[in-house]
Amino acid sequence: MTDSAHVRARDAGDRKDISFPPLPERLAVSVYDNHTHLEIADGDVALDYREHLDRASSVGVRGVVQVGTDVATSIWSAETAAVEPRMLAAVAIHPNEAPVLHGSGTLDDALATIAELATRPRVRAIGETGLDFFRTGEDGRAAQYAAFEAHIEMAKENNLALQIHDRDAHAEVIATLKRVGAPERTVFHCFSGDRELAEICTENGWHMSFAGTATFKNAANLRDALAVAPRSLLLIETDAPYLTPMPYRGRPNAPYLIPHTLRSIAATLGTDPSMLAAQISSNTEYVYGHWDDEPVVSPPNPYEDVHV
């Protein structure tokens, strides 16, 4: 298991059922999963990324943004997206990784690798990056800030979207974006704020990406945010294999489960799921571009260099 996977992994022993849920009913209008981690093996069987994408295609999820969290997973994401037409890539050092790399004296080298990956044509975002004050104490925050600001500059230099990881650090993330200057296309991945944060995102034109947490009964803050968020700034994601939507919370997540989250959000908004899917699909293509570039070579072994 990579360091980033270890940092973010849940305790599998807490799960009563670790099998993948059944396929949901296919969406009439397709969407994209704009944040997933297909390099992380989860569930009762390890699925190849192609199987994940085949399942997703079968229910109306036409493509994914595969997100790196360290050097190894960012390289895998970029190289796999280069050969897989249903995948685009995001590359970054996760904010919880930054203090670890800083402590070992390798943060600058890691950021240099991310900067090189950012120039590749099917890398369409820098992320996930940001601030996480839930897992990192005061002694690691300087490294998080330094990495976050470096990633922001990479996104602007390469005209890429920025995918933000924001946990227990809303005010500090906003202050950093305003001080440094946010990229033109900025996404709050796994939006975890409330009405106030949604209004701030709206004022600044920042996109809000909702995950399976939007289906949870205790997610009143997310429903309040959805009530004020413009439809033009909405995105949808899994953050798979985490944050599985209801009614399968606790089981492993995958891109093919996006329809549950999409239909739940549509119900919250009192709108037709197909209309919402069309809007989100358009938003996603605005943020990341199109998925239909030709792959460059034959697909690699998906797990050759990433051990999870």
C-alpha positions in Angstrom: 0.0 0.0 0.0 1.3 3.4 -0.9 1.8 6.1 1.8 -1.1 8.1 0.4 -3.4 5.1 0.3 -2.4 4.2 3.9 -3.1 7.8 5.0 -6.5 7.8 3.4 -7.6 4.2 3.8 -10.4 3.1 6.1 -10.2 0.1 8.4 -11.5 -2.7 6.2 -12.2 -4.7 9.4 -15.0 -2.2 10.2 -16.9 -3.3 7.2 -19.5 -6.0 7.4 -19.7 -6.4 3.6 -16.7 -5.6 1.4 -18.2 -6.8 -1.9 -18.9 -4.4 -4.7 -22.6 -3.3 -4.9 -24.7 -4.3 -7.8 -25.0 -2.2 -11.0 -27.5 0.6 -10.7 -30.1 1.4 -13.4 -28.4 3.1 -16.3 -28.6 6.9 -16.6 -30.5 8.1 -19.6 -28.0 10.9 -20.1 -24.3 10.2 -19.4 -22.0 12.0 -16.9 -18.4 11.8 -15.9 -16.8 10.9 -12.6 -14.4 13.8 -12.1 -12.4 12.4 -9.2 -11.5 8.7 -8.6 -8.6 6.5 -7.5 -8.6 3.4 -9.6 -5.1 2.4 -8.6 -6.3 1.6 -5.1 -7.4 -2.0 -4.8 -10.5 -2.4 -2.6 -13.4 -4.8 -2.2 -13.6 -8.5 -2.1 -11.9 -8.8 -5.5 -9.3 -6.6 -7.1 -10.7 -5.1 -10.3 -8.5 -4.0 -13.2 -9.1 -0.4 -14.1 -10.6 -1.6 -17.4 -13.2 -3.6 -15.6 -14.1 -0.5 -13.5 -14.4 1.6 -16.7 -16.4 -1.1 -18.5 -18.9 -1.2 -15.5 -19.1 2.6 -15.5 -19.8 2.7 -19.3 -22.5 0.2 -18.9 -24.5 2.5 -16.6 -23.9 5.8 -18.3 -20.6 7.0 -16.8 -18.7 7.9 -19.9 -15.3 8.7 -18.4 -13.3 9.5 -15.3 -10.6 11.8 -14.0 -8.0 9.5 -12.4 -6.3 11.4 -9.5 -2.8 11.0 -8.2 -1.9 11.7 -4.6 1.9 11.1 -4.6 4.7 10.6 -7.2 3.9 6.9 -7.9 0.2 7.3 -8.3 0.5 10.5 -10.3 2.9 8.8 -12.8 0.5 5.8 -13.0 -2.5 8.2 -13.6 -0.7 10.2 -16.3 0.6 7.1 -18.1 -2.6 5.2 -18.0 -4.7 8.2 -19.1 -2.3 8.5 -22.1 -3.5 5.1 -23.4 -7.0 4.9 -22.1 -9.6 7.0 -23.9 -12.1 6.9 -21.0 -9.6 8.4 -18.6 -8.0 11.8 -18.0 -5.5 12.4 -15.2 -4.9 14.8 -12.3 -1.5 14.8 -10.7 -0.3 16.2 -7.3 1.2 15.6 -3.9 -1.7 15.1 -1.4 -1.5 17.7 1.4 -1.0 14.9 4.0 2.0 13.7 2.0 3.7 17.1 1.8 4.9 17.2 5.4 6.2 13.6 5.1 8.2 14.5 2.0 9.4 17.7 3.5 10.7 15.8 6.6 12.7 13.5 4.3 14.0 16.3 2.2 12.3 15.1 -1.0 9.4 17.5 -1.4 11.1 19.7 -3.9 12.0 16.7 -6.1 8.5 15.3 -5.8 7.0 18.7 -6.9 9.5 18.8 -9.8 8.1 15.4 -11.0 4.5 16.7 -10.7 5.5 19.8 -12.8 6.8 17.5 -15.6 3.7 15.3 -15.5 1.6 18.5 -15.8 2.9 19.1 -19.3 1.5 15.9 -20.7 -1.6 16.3 -22.9 -4.0 14.0 -21.1 -3.1 15.4 -17.7 -5.9 18.0 -17.3 -5.8 18.9 -13.7 -3.4 19.5 -10.8 -4.8 17.7 -7.8 -5.6 16.7 -5.4 -3.9 19.5 -3.5 -4.9 21.8 -0.7 -4.9 21.9 3.0 -5.9 19.2 5.5 -5.9 20.3 9.2 -7.8 17.1 10.3 -4.7 14.8 10.0 -1.9 17.3 10.0 -0.9 19.3 13.1 0.7 22.7 13.3 4.2 21.4 12.7 3.2 20.1 9.2 1.2 23.1 8.0 4.0 25.1 6.5 4.8 22.2 4.2 1.2 22.0 3.2 1.0 25.7 2.4 4.2 25.5 0.3 3.0 22.5 -1.7 -0.4 24.0 -2.2 1.0 27.2 -3.5 3.4 25.4 -5.8 0.5 23.3 -7.2 -1.6 26.5 -7.8 1.3 27.9 -9.9 1.6 24.7 -11.9 -2.1 24.8 -12.7 -1.9 28.4 -13.9 1.3 27.9 -15.9 -0.2 24.9 -17.8 -3.7 26.2 -18.0 -5.0 23.2 -16.0 -7.9 22.9 -13.6 -7.1 22.7 -9.9 -8.7 20.0 -7.7 -8.7 21.1 -4.1 -8.6 18.8 -1.1 -10.1 20.9 1.8 -10.6 19.3 5.2 -11.1 21.4 8.3 -9.4 24.3 6.5 -12.1 26.2 4.6 -11.1 29.7 5.6 -7.4 29.0 5.1 -7.9 27.4 1.6 -10.0 30.4 0.6 -7.5 32.9 1.9 -4.7 31.1 0.0 -6.6 31.1 -3.3 -7.3 34.8 -3.0 -3.8 35.7 -1.9 -2.0 33.7 -4.6 -4.7 33.9 -7.2 -6.9 30.9 -8.1 -6.7 29.2 -11.5 -9.4 30.0 -14.0 -11.0 26.5 -13.3 -10.9 25.6 -9.7 -12.8 22.7 -8.2 -13.5 21.9 -4.5 -13.2 18.2 -4.7 -15.6 16.3 -2.4 -17.3 19.5 -1.4 -17.7 19.4 2.4 -18.8 22.9 3.2 -22.2 24.5 3.8 -24.3 27.3 2.4 -21.7 29.9 3.3 -18.9 28.1 1.4 -21.1 27.5 -1.5 -21.9 31.2 -1.7 -18.2 32.0 -1.6 -17.5 29.5 -4.4 -20.3 31.0 -6.4 -19.0 34.6 -6.0 -15.6 33.4 -7.3 -16.8 31.0 -10.0 -15.3 28.0 -8.3 -16.8 24.6 -9.1 -18.2 22.4 -6.4 -17.9 18.6 -6.8 -20.3 16.5 -4.8 -19.5 12.9 -3.8 -21.5 10.1 -2.2 -21.6 12.0 1.0 -24.4 14.1 -0.5 -26.7 11.0 -0.2 -26.0 10.6 3.6 -28.9 11.4 5.9 -26.7 13.5 8.1 -25.5 15.7 5.2 -27.8 18.7 5.8 -24.9 21.0 5.2 -24.5 19.6 1.7 -28.1 19.9 0.9 -28.0 23.5 2.1 -25.1 24.1 -0.2 -26.8 22.5 -3.2 -29.8 24.8 -2.6 -27.7 27.9 -3.4 -25.1 26.5 -5.8 -25.6 27.5 -9.5 -26.2 24.4 -11.6 -23.4 25.7 -13.9 -20.8 25.1 -11.1 -21.9 21.6 -10.1 -19.7 18.5 -10.7 -20.0 14.9 -9.5 -17.5 12.4 -8.3 -17.0 9.1 -6.4 -13.6 9.6 -4.7 -13.6 5.8 -5.1 -13.0 3.5 -3.4 -14.2 5.8 -0.6 -17.5 7.6 0.2 -19.8 5.1 -1.2 -23.3 6.5 -1.7 -26.4 5.3 0.0 -27.8 2.7 0.1 -24.4 1.0 0.0 -22.5 3.2 2.4 -19.6 1.2 4.0 -19.0 -1.0 0.9 -16.3 -0.2 -1.7 -17.1 2.6 -4.1 -16.5 2.7 -7.9 -17.3 5.0 -10.8 -20.3 2.8 -11.8 -22.1 4.0 -8.6 -22.3 7.6 -9.8 -26.0 7.2 -10.8 -27.0 6.8 -7.1 -25.4 10.1 -6.2 -26.7 11.8 -9.4 -30.3 10.8 -8.7 -30.0 11.8 -5.0 -28.8 15.2 -5.9 -31.5 15.6 -8.5 -34.1 14.7 -5.9 -32.6 17.3 -3.5 -32.8 19.9 -6.2 -36.3 18.9 -7.3 -35.1 18.4 -10.9 -35.1 15.7 -13.6 -32.0 13.5 -13.3 -31.5 13.7 -17.1 -31.5 17.5 -17.1 -29.1 17.5 -14.2 -26.8 15.0 -15.9 -26.7 17.0 -19.1 -25.7 20.1 -17.1 -23.0 18.3 -15.1 -21.6 16.7 -18.2 -21.3 20.1 -19.9 -19.7 21.5 -16.8 -17.2 18.7 -16.6 -16.1 19.1 -20.2 -15.7 22.9 -19.6 -13.4 22.2 -16.7 -11.3 19.3 -18.1 -11.8 19.4 -21.9 -12.9 16.4 -23.9 -12.0 12.7 -23.4 -11.9 11.7 -27.1 -8.2 12.3 -27.8 -6.6 9.2 -29.3 -4.6 7.0 -27.0 -0.9 6.9 -27.8 0.3 3.3 -27.2 -1.0 0.0 -25.9 -2.2 0.0 -22.3 0.5 -0.8 -19.7 0.3 -3.2 -16.8 -2.0 -1.2 -14.5 -0.3 -2.2 -11.3 3.3 -2.6 -12.4 4.7 0.3 -10.4 1.9 1.0 -7.9 1.5 -1.3 -4.9 -1.7 -0.9 -2.9 
